[in-house]
């Protein structure tokens, strides 16, 4: 998986192939939320594919288009996540 290759770790990762539901179908996002036990409105979703971002928004997630690392970090900070400043 690309995340592993780049040393990126998350508590939950749900590739659509493992969910057996393709994005941007609403059930893909809702199933991931249900598996985490978190309401969709409390989840943040990031993707570089605009269609997937729109699907996530339609499913009720706080969805943002990934454009670059700086914007991603700023979105996370805006969501209240403490991030270390880059060295």
ABEGO torsion letter per residue (X at the ends): XAAAAAGBBBABBBBAAAAGBBOABAAAAAAAAAAAGBBAAABBBBBABAAAAAAAAAAGBBBBBBABAAAAAAAAAAAGBBBBBBX
